[in-house]
Amino acid sequence: NAGVMQNPRHLVRRRGQEARLRCSPVKGHSHVYWYRQLPEEGLKFMVYLQKENIIDESGMPKERFSAEFPKEGPSILRIQQVVRGDSAAYFCASSHGTGTNHNEQFFGPGTRLTVL
Amino acid sequence: AQSVAQPEDQVNVAEGNPLTVKCTYSVSGNPYLFWYVQYPNRGLQFLLKYITGDNLVKGSYGFEAEFNKSQTSFHLKKPSALVSDSALYFCAVRGSGSARQLTFGSGTQLTVLP
């Protein structure tokens, strides 16, 4: 019974490069959320997606960041032209989409991005 | 806007003693409240949630939490702490509206001393 899977677990990029973070939700879950955790801080919401749709991206920086959850395949969080301030742990979570909004979210192990 | 406060960055307790990790919240409408635990270099693991009903919620690993509407609190408790409970604990809230994202507190590092 696989949980949320994220890869890579660790990613090192130089300033100006692109970072692609992948998330495969729990089987049967149709809702995906991305959160960012800066050092010594709690998790901050970035974006909420359902299959092929961005539902809420109110926590996503307006530039350089994008997310998708295609019909087939994992959800992707893409960061273009990374800067040192993007260094953080990025967590993906998934939940059921049964019409209620109080289902718990299941979290992946995170991708730790380091920008040199 | 919704928010969560965890007033203690660090809680230390001796093994076998009861533990409490504090959480207060602010949200429009009825709150949905969650506790998660994070071990080093790992993702968050779900412990328990309050949606409605009994104010005392029981969760995984012997943890429980008490919802107090008048004090807008949702403190995490365990009657007898274990060294293996040492971890980072996060309280989270979601309002009963259409928004589904969780708002997290800043976390409380629990250390259980042998």
Boltz contact constraints between the chains, C-beta under 6 A:
constraints:
  - contact:
      token1: [A, 42]
      token2: [B, 104]
      max_distance: 6.0
  - contact:
      token1: [A, 42]
      token2: [B, 105]
      max_distance: 6.0
  - contact:
      token1: [A, 42]
      token2: [B, 106]
      max_distance: 6.0
  - contact:
      token1: [A, 42]
      token2: [B, 107]
      max_distance: 6.0
  - contact:
      token1: [A, 43]
      token2: [B, 104]
      max_distance: 6.0
  - contact:
      token1: [A, 45]
      token2: [B, 101]
      max_distance: 6.0
  - contact:
      token1: [A, 48]
      token2: [B, 100]
      max_distance: 6.0
  - contact:
      token1: [A, 48]
      token2: [B, 101]
      max_distance: 6.0
  - contact:
      token1: [A, 91]
      token2: [B, 43]
      max_distance: 6.0
  - contact:
      token1: [A, 101]
      token2: [B, 100]
      max_distance: 6.0
  - contact:
      token1: [A, 102]
      token2: [B, 32]
      max_distance: 6.0
  - contact:
      token1: [A, 102]
      token2: [B, 51]
      max_distance: 6.0
  - contact:
      token1: [A, 104]
      token2: [B, 46]
      max_distance: 6.0
  - contact:
      token1: [A, 104]
      token2: [B, 49]
      max_distance: 6.0
  - contact:
      token1: [A, 107]
      token2: [B, 43]
      max_distance: 6.0
  - contact:
      token1: [A, 107]
      token2: [B, 44]
      max_distance: 6.0
  - contact:
      token1: [A, 108]
      token2: [B, 43]
      max_distance: 6.0
  - contact:
      token1: [A, 109]
      token2: [B, 42]
      max_distance: 6.0
  - contact:
      token1: [A, 109]
      token2: [B, 43]
      max_distance: 6.0
  - contact:
      token1: [A, 110]
      token2: [B, 43]
      max_distance: 6.0
